[in-house]
Amino acid sequence: MRQIMVLNSKGGCGKSTLATNLASWYAGQDKKVALVDYDPQGSSMEWLSRRTEDRPAIAGVPAWEDGLKHLPRSADVAIFDAPARTHGRELTDLLRTVETVIVPVLPSTIDIEASARFLEELGGVPRVQRKEVKVGVVANRVREYTLIFDELNEYLDTLRLPYLASLREAQNYIRAYSRGLGIFELPEYLAWPDWEQWQPLLDWLNSRRSRS
């Protein structure tokens, strides 16, 4: 089972948005998908409750209640939506089985500084040190041609990690979430710019570079 975690100790950086869109994308590729929500806020499970039966099925696992007790063994891909404020032993435990981590970072000074501290801690986790977990970063909810995006871009470029994609702030994500959809399930005439921005991230996930 492929296990991908969206992770950042900083709250409000769009982890659930990335997790739900990844789950819907894999489901659209005829994969059996489980969406594992570790966040007690349950944003990913709320999204899943809005999803209609005519869409590719996704199994929901509210892991903040029972851990991975209900994770279907038949799943091809499990997408993990990690909780905020994850540090220390909890962080190490979360990474016990996953092979790929995506870290979204918002274009704000507070988020950049918080993510820098978190990425330093993440790099010290033994499985990450041994390269058993591959980590990539994503600039999330960006507005191009702004000074703060330039600052975020410069920071992510300096990391010794793959800088995978820059995803714009767009109403399409709100449209999709409110209907239990992913960005790739919206009409092409609405969402093609977002599809293009996601493609480098998807290419990386489909490559050996994202696996141990």
Short mmCIF file of the C-alpha atoms (twelve columns), coordinates in Angstrom:
data_MODEL
# 
_entry.id   MODEL 
# 
loop_
_atom_site.group_PDB 
_atom_site.id 
_atom_site.type_symbol 
_atom_site.label_atom_id 
_atom_site.label_alt_id 
_atom_site.label_comp_id 
_atom_site.label_asym_id 
_atom_site.label_seq_id 
_atom_site.Cartn_x 
_atom_site.Cartn_y 
_atom_site.Cartn_z 
_atom_site.pdbx_PDB_model_num 
ATOM 1   C CA . MET A 1   0.000   0.000  0.000   1 
ATOM 2   C CA . ARG A 2   1.375   3.409  -0.990  1 
ATOM 3   C CA . GLN A 3   1.250   5.746  2.028   1 
ATOM 4   C CA . ILE A 4   1.500   9.526  1.531   1 
ATOM 5   C CA . MET A 5   1.230   12.035 4.371   1 
ATOM 6   C CA . VAL A 6   0.475   15.769 4.152   1 
ATOM 7   C CA . LEU A 7   2.246   17.200 7.168   1 
ATOM 8   C CA . ASN A 8   3.190   20.490 8.792   1 
ATOM 9   C CA . SER A 9   3.033   21.339 12.486  1 
ATOM 10  C CA . LYS A 10  1.744   24.813 11.550  1 
ATOM 11  C CA . GLY A 11  -2.051  24.897 11.482  1 
ATOM 12  C CA . GLY A 12  -4.047  26.456 8.652   1 
ATOM 13  C CA . CYS A 13  -1.523  25.762 5.888   1 
ATOM 14  C CA . GLY A 14  -3.887  23.748 3.688   1 
ATOM 15  C CA . LYS A 15  -3.066  20.166 4.669   1 
ATOM 16  C CA . SER A 16  -6.676  19.010 4.268   1 
ATOM 17  C CA . THR A 17  -6.963  20.705 0.880   1 
ATOM 18  C CA . LEU A 18  -3.920  18.846 -0.424  1 
ATOM 19  C CA . ALA A 19  -4.976  15.559 1.174   1 
ATOM 20  C CA . THR A 20  -8.510  15.588 -0.234  1 
ATOM 21  C CA . ASN A 21  -7.353  16.579 -3.703  1 
ATOM 22  C CA . LEU A 22  -4.714  13.850 -3.718  1 
ATOM 23  C CA . ALA A 23  -7.289  11.294 -2.588  1 
ATOM 24  C CA . SER A 24  -9.720  12.277 -5.338  1 
ATOM 25  C CA . TRP A 25  -6.967  12.272 -7.964  1 
ATOM 26  C CA . TYR A 26  -5.824  8.753  -7.096  1 
ATOM 27  C CA . ALA A 27  -9.434  7.566  -6.969  1 
ATOM 28  C CA . GLY A 28  -9.873  8.949  -10.481 1 
ATOM 29  C CA . GLN A 29  -6.926  6.794  -11.575 1 
ATOM 30  C CA . ASP A 30  -8.891  3.643  -10.650 1 
ATOM 31  C CA . LYS A 31  -6.988  3.193  -7.394  1 
ATOM 32  C CA . LYS A 32  -8.575  1.952  -4.180  1 
ATOM 33  C CA . VAL A 33  -8.015  4.941  -1.915  1 
ATOM 34  C CA . ALA A 34  -8.224  5.457  1.836   1 
ATOM 35  C CA . LEU A 35  -8.290  8.990  3.263   1 
ATOM 36  C CA . VAL A 36  -6.902  8.923  6.808   1 
ATOM 37  C CA . ASP A 37  -7.746  11.962 8.949   1 
ATOM 38  C CA . TYR A 38  -5.649  12.365 12.103  1 
ATOM 39  C CA . ASP A 39  -6.883  15.907 12.768  1 
ATOM 40  C CA . PRO A 40  -9.682  16.089 15.398  1 
ATOM 41  C CA . GLN A 41  -11.195 18.968 13.400  1 
ATOM 42  C CA . GLY A 42  -12.120 16.306 10.846  1 
ATOM 43  C CA . SER A 43  -11.923 18.542 7.772   1 
ATOM 44  C CA . SER A 44  -11.081 15.652 5.449   1 
ATOM 45  C CA . MET A 45  -13.925 13.530 6.817   1 
ATOM 46  C CA . GLU A 46  -16.297 16.486 6.434   1 
ATOM 47  C CA . TRP A 47  -15.237 16.782 2.783   1 
ATOM 48  C CA . LEU A 48  -15.791 13.068 2.296   1 
ATOM 49  C CA . SER A 49  -19.305 13.306 3.771   1 
ATOM 50  C CA . ARG A 50  -20.175 15.752 0.960   1 
ATOM 51  C CA . ARG A 51  -19.004 13.367 -1.763  1 
ATOM 52  C CA . THR A 52  -21.755 11.778 -3.849  1 
ATOM 53  C CA . GLU A 53  -21.992 8.107  -4.774  1 
ATOM 54  C CA . ASP A 54  -21.533 8.755  -8.496  1 
ATOM 55  C CA . ARG A 55  -17.895 9.771  -7.855  1 
ATOM 56  C CA . PRO A 56  -15.000 7.294  -7.492  1 
ATOM 57  C CA . ALA A 57  -15.202 5.804  -4.005  1 
ATOM 58  C CA . ILE A 58  -12.821 6.812  -1.210  1 
ATOM 59  C CA . ALA A 59  -12.753 5.039  2.165   1 
ATOM 60  C CA . GLY A 60  -12.703 7.395  5.140   1 
ATOM 61  C CA . VAL A 61  -10.655 6.603  8.249   1 
ATOM 62  C CA . PRO A 62  -11.190 8.988  11.220  1 
ATOM 63  C CA . ALA A 63  -7.850  8.090  12.786  1 
ATOM 64  C CA . TRP A 64  -8.073  10.618 15.625  1 
ATOM 65  C CA . GLU A 65  -10.670 8.231  17.137  1 
ATOM 66  C CA . ASP A 66  -9.316  4.689  16.562  1 
ATOM 67  C CA . GLY A 67  -5.962  5.090  14.870  1 
ATOM 68  C CA . LEU A 68  -5.575  2.840  11.832  1 
ATOM 69  C CA . LYS A 69  -7.979  0.206  13.124  1 
ATOM 70  C CA . HIS A 70  -10.339 0.731  10.170  1 
ATOM 71  C CA . LEU A 71  -7.729  1.235  7.426   1 
ATOM 72  C CA . PRO A 72  -8.775  -1.113 4.582   1 
ATOM 73  C CA . ARG A 73  -6.008  -3.586 3.807   1 
ATOM 74  C CA . SER A 74  -7.194  -3.706 0.214   1 
ATOM 75  C CA . ALA A 75  -6.362  -0.019 -0.390  1 
ATOM 76  C CA . ASP A 76  -3.782  0.755  -3.076  1 
ATOM 77  C CA . VAL A 77  -3.089  4.235  -1.715  1 
ATOM 78  C CA . ALA A 78  -3.578  5.800  1.723   1 
ATOM 79  C CA . ILE A 79  -3.505  9.594  2.014   1 
ATOM 80  C CA . PHE A 80  -2.867  10.857 5.544   1 
ATOM 81  C CA . ASP A 81  -4.077  14.276 6.705   1 
ATOM 82  C CA . ALA A 82  -1.836  14.933 9.719   1 
ATOM 83  C CA . PRO A 83  -2.798  17.083 12.715  1 
ATOM 84  C CA . ALA A 84  -1.242  20.451 13.499  1 
ATOM 85  C CA . ARG A 85  1.184   20.924 16.388  1 
ATOM 86  C CA . THR A 86  2.801   17.532 15.788  1 
ATOM 87  C CA . HIS A 87  6.232   17.263 17.405  1 
ATOM 88  C CA . GLY A 88  8.589   14.886 19.156  1 
ATOM 89  C CA . ARG A 89  7.488   11.307 19.735  1 
ATOM 90  C CA . GLU A 90  4.120   11.909 18.056  1 
ATOM 91  C CA . LEU A 91  5.899   13.024 14.884  1 
ATOM 92  C CA . THR A 92  8.163   9.977  14.914  1 
ATOM 93  C CA . ASP A 93  5.155   7.684  15.438  1 
ATOM 94  C CA . LEU A 94  3.222   9.265  12.564  1 
ATOM 95  C CA . LEU A 95  6.106   8.564  10.208  1 
ATOM 96  C CA . ARG A 96  6.466   4.938  11.228  1 
ATOM 97  C CA . THR A 97  4.885   3.520  8.047   1 
ATOM 98  C CA . VAL A 98  4.610   6.315  5.460   1 
ATOM 99  C CA . GLU A 99  7.099   6.539  2.607   1 
ATOM 100 C CA . THR A 100 6.293   10.020 1.283   1 
ATOM 101 C CA . VAL A 101 5.654   13.346 3.035   1 
ATOM 102 C CA . ILE A 102 4.396   16.554 1.436   1 
ATOM 103 C CA . VAL A 103 4.844   19.772 3.435   1 
ATOM 104 C CA . PRO A 104 2.645   22.717 2.360   1 
ATOM 105 C CA . VAL A 105 3.916   26.192 3.252   1 
ATOM 106 C CA . LEU A 106 1.915   29.414 3.035   1 
ATOM 107 C CA . PRO A 107 3.303   32.763 1.823   1 
ATOM 108 C CA . SER A 108 3.571   34.588 5.132   1 
ATOM 109 C CA . THR A 109 6.525   35.433 7.344   1 
ATOM 110 C CA . ILE A 110 4.975   33.556 10.267  1 
ATOM 111 C CA . ASP A 111 4.434   30.424 8.166   1 
ATOM 112 C CA . ILE A 112 7.891   30.527 6.630   1 
ATOM 113 C CA . GLU A 113 9.566   30.818 10.035  1 
ATOM 114 C CA . ALA A 114 7.364   28.120 11.596  1 
ATOM 115 C CA . SER A 115 7.940   25.783 8.659   1 
ATOM 116 C CA . ALA A 116 11.698  26.308 8.843   1 
ATOM 117 C CA . ARG A 117 11.679  25.136 12.462  1 
ATOM 118 C CA . PHE A 118 9.409   22.199 11.623  1 
ATOM 119 C CA . LEU A 119 11.479  21.073 8.636   1 
ATOM 120 C CA . GLU A 120 14.597  21.102 10.801  1 
ATOM 121 C CA . GLU A 121 12.827  18.864 13.323  1 
ATOM 122 C CA . LEU A 122 11.452  16.652 10.553  1 
ATOM 123 C CA . GLY A 123 14.944  16.196 9.149   1 
ATOM 124 C CA . GLY A 124 16.042  14.812 12.511  1 
ATOM 125 C CA . VAL A 125 13.494  11.984 12.543  1 
ATOM 126 C CA . PRO A 126 15.464  8.725  12.107  1 
ATOM 127 C CA . ARG A 127 13.405  7.391  9.174   1 
ATOM 128 C CA . VAL A 128 13.869  10.699 7.346   1 
ATOM 129 C CA . GLN A 129 17.598  10.728 8.120   1 
ATOM 130 C CA . ARG A 130 17.913  7.215  6.672   1 
ATOM 131 C CA . LYS A 131 15.977  8.342  3.572   1 
ATOM 132 C CA . GLU A 132 13.252  5.793  4.272   1 
ATOM 133 C CA . VAL A 133 10.803  8.699  4.009   1 
ATOM 134 C CA . LYS A 134 11.045  11.090 1.060   1 
ATOM 135 C CA . VAL A 135 10.008  14.697 1.758   1 
ATOM 136 C CA . GLY A 136 8.920   17.398 -0.688  1 
ATOM 137 C CA . VAL A 137 7.586   20.929 -0.175  1 
ATOM 138 C CA . VAL A 138 4.729   22.823 -1.831  1 
ATOM 139 C CA . ALA A 139 4.015   26.550 -1.853  1 
ATOM 140 C CA . ASN A 140 0.307   26.778 -1.108  1 
ATOM 141 C CA . ARG A 141 -2.353  29.484 -1.598  1 
ATOM 142 C CA . VAL A 142 0.061   31.794 -3.350  1 
ATOM 143 C CA . ARG A 143 -0.564  35.054 -5.148  1 
ATOM 144 C CA . GLU A 144 2.017   35.541 -7.833  1 
ATOM 145 C CA . TYR A 145 3.865   38.816 -8.267  1 
ATOM 146 C CA . THR A 146 3.702   39.646 -4.552  1 
ATOM 147 C CA . LEU A 147 6.704   40.362 -2.350  1 
ATOM 148 C CA . ILE A 148 5.787   37.672 0.174   1 
ATOM 149 C CA . PHE A 149 5.531   35.046 -2.561  1 
ATOM 150 C CA . ASP A 150 8.987   36.075 -3.753  1 
ATOM 151 C CA . GLU A 151 10.209  35.601 -0.174  1 
ATOM 152 C CA . LEU A 152 8.594   32.151 0.064   1 
ATOM 153 C CA . ASN A 153 9.933   31.161 -3.348  1 
ATOM 154 C CA . GLU A 154 13.447  32.167 -2.365  1 
ATOM 155 C CA . TYR A 155 13.228  30.263 0.916   1 
ATOM 156 C CA . LEU A 156 11.918  27.033 -0.640  1 
ATOM 157 C CA . ASP A 157 14.576  27.204 -3.342  1 
ATOM 158 C CA . THR A 158 17.294  27.161 -0.666  1 
ATOM 159 C CA . LEU A 159 16.099  23.900 0.911   1 
ATOM 160 C CA . ARG A 160 17.802  20.595 0.239   1 
ATOM 161 C CA . LEU A 161 14.381  19.182 -0.533  1 
ATOM 162 C CA . PRO A 162 12.372  18.947 -3.760  1 
ATOM 163 C CA . TYR A 163 10.303  22.104 -4.283  1 
ATOM 164 C CA . LEU A 164 7.438   20.385 -6.036  1 
ATOM 165 C CA . ALA A 165 4.766   22.908 -6.947  1 
ATOM 166 C CA . SER A 166 3.329   26.356 -6.407  1 
ATOM 167 C CA . LEU A 167 -0.453  26.278 -6.000  1 
ATOM 168 C CA . ARG A 168 -2.429  29.475 -6.377  1 
ATOM 169 C CA . GLU A 169 -5.127  30.783 -4.057  1 
ATOM 170 C CA . ALA A 170 -8.307  30.115 -6.046  1 
ATOM 171 C CA . GLN A 171 -12.065 29.849 -5.559  1 
ATOM 172 C CA . ASN A 172 -11.902 26.487 -7.323  1 
ATOM 173 C CA . TYR A 173 -10.662 24.864 -4.114  1 
ATOM 174 C CA . ILE A 174 -13.663 26.206 -2.219  1 
ATOM 175 C CA . ARG A 175 -16.026 25.078 -4.987  1 
ATOM 176 C CA . ALA A 176 -14.520 21.607 -4.951  1 
ATOM 177 C CA . TYR A 177 -14.492 21.193 -1.151  1 
ATOM 178 C CA . SER A 178 -18.108 22.265 -0.737  1 
ATOM 179 C CA . ARG A 179 -19.191 19.485 -3.125  1 
ATOM 180 C CA . GLY A 180 -16.846 16.738 -1.971  1 
ATOM 181 C CA . LEU A 181 -14.846 17.006 -5.179  1 
ATOM 182 C CA . GLY A 182 -11.198 17.333 -6.067  1 
ATOM 183 C CA . ILE A 183 -9.770  20.009 -8.303  1 
ATOM 184 C CA . PHE A 184 -9.421  17.469 -11.134 1 
ATOM 185 C CA . GLU A 185 -13.148 16.728 -10.965 1 
ATOM 186 C CA . LEU A 186 -14.133 20.307 -11.814 1 
ATOM 187 C CA . PRO A 187 -14.811 21.255 -15.449 1 
ATOM 188 C CA . GLU A 188 -11.682 21.832 -17.507 1 
ATOM 189 C CA . TYR A 189 -12.721 25.348 -18.542 1 
ATOM 190 C CA . LEU A 190 -12.710 26.326 -14.831 1 
ATOM 191 C CA . ALA A 191 -9.805  24.382 -13.440 1 
ATOM 192 C CA . TRP A 192 -7.176  23.940 -16.160 1 
ATOM 193 C CA . PRO A 193 -4.767  26.497 -14.601 1 
ATOM 194 C CA . ASP A 194 -4.875  24.540 -11.342 1 
ATOM 195 C CA . TRP A 195 -4.393  21.225 -13.142 1 
ATOM 196 C CA . GLU A 196 -1.206  22.608 -14.689 1 
ATOM 197 C CA . GLN A 197 0.095   23.722 -11.294 1 
ATOM 198 C CA . TRP A 198 -0.546  20.301 -9.775  1 
ATOM 199 C CA . GLN A 199 1.179   18.353 -12.534 1 
ATOM 200 C CA . PRO A 200 4.788   18.619 -11.249 1 
ATOM 201 C CA . LEU A 201 3.648   17.344 -7.843  1 
ATOM 202 C CA . LEU A 202 1.812   14.410 -9.420  1 
ATOM 203 C CA . ASP A 203 4.792   13.635 -11.659 1 
ATOM 204 C CA . TRP A 204 7.034   13.473 -8.579  1 
ATOM 205 C CA . LEU A 205 4.606   11.208 -6.724  1 
ATOM 206 C CA . ASN A 206 4.520   8.889  -9.724  1 
ATOM 207 C CA . SER A 207 8.315   8.693  -9.885  1 
ATOM 208 C CA . ARG A 208 10.799  6.610  -7.930  1 
ATOM 209 C CA . ARG A 209 12.207  9.835  -6.485  1 
ATOM 210 C CA . SER A 210 9.261   10.039 -4.069  1 
ATOM 211 C CA . ARG A 211 9.755   6.521  -2.697  1 
ATOM 212 C CA . SER A 212 12.342  4.975  -0.438  1 
# 
